[in-house]
């Protein structure tokens, strides 16, 4: 699939240029290829072309594809309902979308019973959009203080979904706010909390996100084309 190789190369070039503009190496930024609605054979080809991290929005779609894909790490990037935790908690490298204490408790319960820790990010609704999930920025420090007491969780950073705009410069303040929030949480020095990751930036705005400190970008359309 020539188009796939070209798209991946183009995305990586754009990532590298954005990293240089922010004074970083592109090696510090992980590309998570979002495979929502993408056929298994196409995903296999993408992995063969060097994509190692795959992201899915829905638990059922992730579970349906995972058995057929070798050599990849899976990320759950969409909203996670508590009643789906038991199906997915041990199937993914990282859950990007913890947005309530009830969900954190359920994940902790599964992790403790399974004798392991689950890596999670806290989802933040920086722009305050009613259509999106996530905590309000001002609620994040106290939320993480409480969640840091869950021994089954490794809190690894923050995630946000910026508003969809034609000009990505319009959402630069969203990414800048999440980066500042990360520093605020880091300063608390909480046990079990490692603000390693900023998961922000998608196909339409990932370059601005990288310039503002993102080190996990979630890219689907720019790699696989528009969803049908």
C-alpha positions in Angstrom: 0.0 0.0 0.0 2.1 2.9 -1.3 -0.2 5.5 0.0 0.2 4.2 3.6 4.0 4.3 3.4 3.9 7.8 2.0 1.4 9.0 4.6 3.5 7.6 7.5 6.7 9.1 6.1 4.9 12.5 5.7 3.6 12.4 9.3 7.0 11.5 10.7 8.6 14.3 8.7 6.1 16.8 10.1 6.6 15.5 13.6 10.3 15.8 13.3 10.0 19.4 12.1 7.7 20.3 15.0 10.0 18.7 17.5 13.0 20.7 16.1 11.0 23.9 16.5 10.4 23.1 20.1 14.1 22.2 20.7 13.5 18.5 21.1 14.3 15.3 19.3 11.4 13.5 17.5 12.6 10.4 19.4 10.9 11.9 22.4 7.5 11.8 20.7 5.5 8.6 20.3 3.2 8.2 17.4 0.0 6.4 18.2 -1.8 5.4 15.0 -5.5 5.6 15.6 -7.1 2.5 13.9 -10.8 3.3 14.4 -12.8 1.6 11.6 -9.5 0.6 9.9 -9.5 -3.0 8.5 -7.2 -5.5 10.1 -5.2 -6.1 6.9 -4.5 -2.4 6.6 -3.4 -2.3 10.3 -1.0 -5.2 9.7 0.6 -3.3 6.8 1.0 -0.2 9.0 2.7 -2.3 11.7 5.0 -3.9 9.0 5.9 -0.3 8.0 7.1 0.4 11.5 4.1 1.6 13.5 4.5 0.1 17.0 1.7 1.9 18.9 -2.0 1.6 18.0 -4.9 3.4 19.5 -8.6 2.5 19.6 -11.6 4.5 20.8 -13.9 1.6 21.6 -13.2 -1.5 23.7 -15.1 -3.9 21.4 -13.2 -2.8 18.3 -9.9 -3.1 20.1 -10.7 -6.6 21.3 -11.9 -7.7 17.9 -8.7 -6.6 16.2 -6.0 -7.3 18.8 -5.8 -11.1 18.3 -4.9 -10.6 14.6 -2.1 -8.0 15.1 1.3 -8.9 16.2 4.2 -6.7 17.3 2.2 -3.7 18.5 1.3 -1.9 21.7 -2.3 -1.0 22.2 -3.7 2.2 23.7 -7.3 2.8 24.7 -7.8 6.5 23.8 -11.6 6.8 23.9 -14.1 7.1 26.8 -14.1 4.0 29.0 -17.2 2.9 30.8 -16.8 1.1 34.2 -18.7 -1.9 33.0 -16.1 -2.4 30.2 -13.1 -2.3 32.5 -13.0 -6.1 33.1 -12.7 -6.7 29.4 -9.8 -4.4 28.7 -7.8 -3.6 31.8 -5.1 -6.2 31.0 -5.1 -5.9 27.2 -3.6 -2.4 26.7 -0.3 -0.6 27.3 -1.9 2.6 28.4 -5.4 3.9 29.1 -5.6 7.6 28.1 -9.0 8.4 29.3 -9.5 8.2 33.1 -12.0 10.9 33.9 -13.7 10.0 37.2 -12.8 8.5 40.6 -15.4 5.8 40.1 -13.5 4.6 36.9 -10.2 4.9 38.7 -11.5 2.8 41.6 -12.8 0.1 39.2 -9.4 0.0 37.4 -7.6 -0.2 40.7 -9.8 -3.1 41.9 -9.0 -5.1 38.8 -5.3 -4.3 39.0 -5.0 -5.3 42.6 -6.9 -8.5 42.1 -4.7 -9.3 39.1 -1.5 -8.5 40.9 -0.3 -5.8 38.6 -0.5 -2.0 38.0 -2.3 -0.3 35.2 -0.8 2.6 33.4 -3.3 5.5 32.9 -3.5 9.1 31.9 -6.0 11.5 33.3 -8.3 13.1 30.7 -8.7 16.8 31.0 -11.4 18.9 29.2 -9.3 22.0 28.9 -11.6 23.8 26.6 -14.7 23.0 28.7 -16.6 21.6 25.7 -20.0 20.0 26.7 -19.6 17.3 24.1 -16.3 16.0 25.5 -15.4 13.9 28.5 -12.7 14.9 31.0 -12.0 16.8 34.2 -12.0 20.5 34.4 -8.4 21.8 34.7 -8.9 23.2 38.1 -10.1 19.8 39.4 -7.1 17.9 38.3 -4.6 18.4 41.2 -7.1 17.3 43.9 -8.3 14.5 41.7 -4.7 13.1 41.2 -4.0 13.6 44.9 -6.9 11.2 45.7 -6.2 8.8 42.9 -2.6 8.5 43.8 -3.7 6.5 46.8 -4.9 3.7 44.5 -2.1 1.1 44.6 -3.1 -0.6 41.4 -2.6 2.5 39.2 0.4 4.2 37.7 -0.7 7.7 36.8 1.6 8.5 33.9 0.4 11.9 32.7 -2.4 13.9 31.1 -4.5 13.7 28.0 -6.8 16.2 26.2 -8.8 16.5 23.0 -8.7 20.0 21.6 -11.6 21.6 19.8 -11.7 20.9 16.1 -10.8 24.1 14.2 -9.6 24.9 10.7 -6.6 26.9 12.1 -4.6 24.8 14.7 -3.1 28.0 16.1 -6.5 28.6 17.7 -6.0 25.6 20.0 -2.4 26.4 21.0 -3.7 27.8 24.3 -5.4 24.5 25.1 -2.1 22.6 24.7 -0.2 25.2 26.6 -2.6 25.0 29.5 -2.3 21.2 29.7 1.5 21.5 29.7 1.3 24.0 32.5 -1.0 21.7 34.4 1.4 18.9 34.0 4.1 21.0 35.7 1.7 21.9 38.5 1.1 18.2 39.2 4.8 17.4 39.0 5.5 19.9 41.7 3.2 18.0 44.1 5.7 15.0 44.1 2.9 12.5 44.7 3.6 8.8 45.2 2.7 6.6 42.3 2.4 9.6 40.0 4.8 10.1 37.1 3.9 13.0 34.7 5.8 11.4 31.9 3.3 11.8 29.1 1.3 14.6 27.6 -1.1 12.9 25.1 -2.4 15.7 22.9 -2.6 16.4 19.2 -4.4 14.7 16.4 -4.2 14.8 12.6 -5.4 18.4 12.4 -3.3 19.9 15.1 -0.4 17.6 16.1 2.4 19.9 15.0 1.2 22.7 17.4 0.7 20.1 20.1 4.3 18.9 19.7 5.6 22.5 19.8 3.8 22.9 23.1 5.2 19.8 24.7 3.2 16.8 23.5 5.1 13.5 23.5 2.1 11.2 22.6 0.2 12.2 19.4 -2.9 10.3 18.3 -3.1 10.3 14.5 -5.6 8.5 12.3 -6.8 10.4 9.3 -3.3 11.7 8.3 -2.2 8.1 8.1 -5.2 6.0 7.0 -7.3 8.7 5.2 -10.7 10.0 6.1 -13.1 7.6 7.8 -16.1 6.5 5.7 
